[in-house]
Amino acid sequence: MKLRLAKASEDRIIYNWWKEIFSFDDGGYTDFYFQHLYPSAKTYVLADEKDELVSCLNVHSKILTFNGDRFRASFIVGILTVPQHQHKGYMHELLNGVLEILSATELFTLIQAYKEQAYAPFGFEDAYFRRHYIIDQKHLPVMSATGVSSQEDPSSMRELYQNFTSHFSGSPLRSEADFKLLIEEVKAQKGRVITFAQDGTLKSYALIYPQSSHIDIDEIVYSDTLSLMTLLSTLGNSNPHLLLKVSQAEDLNRLLPNSPLEIKTYTSIRINDLKLFNEHFKMNVKSTKEALHGFKAPFWIRENV
């Protein structure tokens, strides 16, 4: 087997694989991804002796903050093996080869964790967990919806995001252009943005995906609890059931005492060079798991790419 970068002539083949293998989780995302995000990725493939693709994955580079410092990190997405070649160890061979390449250039590599410790054999540790609150409208306070709208302002959203994520580790930097693209991504998946402004200042925003039975709130950023509850109260008026996803550090039990809660694994991280990590952070850890305790602020990472 040969590890190499994908050829331009193979883009359509990889797209078709995504449509087939990830159909259960598509919702319009695959088309958006290949139009807007795939061109910026490095796509690695494992090819057989006939140079035909048997497995592939995509790597995106981001700037993340850890303990106030900025680092270039890689996000791995879209790991797949052609159905007729599955269960032959090709995904392991591909991932190990790519991680060896990334270890030479980036200190951190991240991957979405669909299930707990899914990538532990490759040196990843589950680092970011999300609280899922199942909210019934009857348990929300009745609040004025004045200032709530669907108006999208990427510049204001970026400023609010920067202030919010300054209290966390692992958060990717987002530019105004990133927010414009994020808004288009949400719309491509039949979602929308809802905002709350007061005295001309954006106080909170949420990325929501209306479902038949509930509203899925996949990202919510706010300046204070009043702004958070204003959005939740307004959303509760349009659907009596909400699924709110926030970081594990955002303990909202006092605000939502009657809402059932689940903790879900979301992102795993791998420290590619422990020696360099120890030198920079003045630590002496021997594994990624140990290193996670060295970050002063809790994690907040919604990005998968």
Number of C-alpha atoms within 10 A of each C-alpha: 16 15 18 16 15 19 10 9 8 12 15 11 11 22 15 12 19 18 16 13 15 15 13 8 10 14 12 16 19 20 17 17 15 17 10 12 15 19 12 12 17 15 21 22 30 24 20 13 8 7 12 13 22 20 26 26 23 22 24 19 16 19 15 20 20 20 16 15 10 15 16 15 23 26 20 22 18 19 17 21 23 16 12 8 13 13 10 10 10 20 22 14 15 25 22 14 16 19 18 11 12 16 16 10 13 17 18 21 23 26 25 22 22 13 12 14 16 15 19 13 10 13 17 23 26 24 22 23 21 22 20 22 21 19 23 18 20 13 15 20 15 15 13 11 14 11 17 21 15 13 12 16 15 18 14 18 23 19 14 19 21 17 12 16 18 16 15 20 21 29 23 21 15 17 15 15 12 13 19 16 16 16 18 16 19 18 18 17 16 15 20 18 21 19 24 24 17 12 7 8 11 20 25 28 28 22 19 23 18 16 13 7 10 19 21 19 22 16 15 21 21 22 15 11 12 13 20 18 19 24 25 22 20 22 22 22 14 13 16 17 20 25 20 21 23 23 22 19 15 12 11 15 12 7 13 18 11 15 19 12 18 12 14 18 18 21 27 23 26 27 23 23 16 18 13 13 18 15 10 9 13 10 15 14 16 11 16 21 17 12 19 18 12 16 15 13 16 20 24 25 21 19 14 15 20
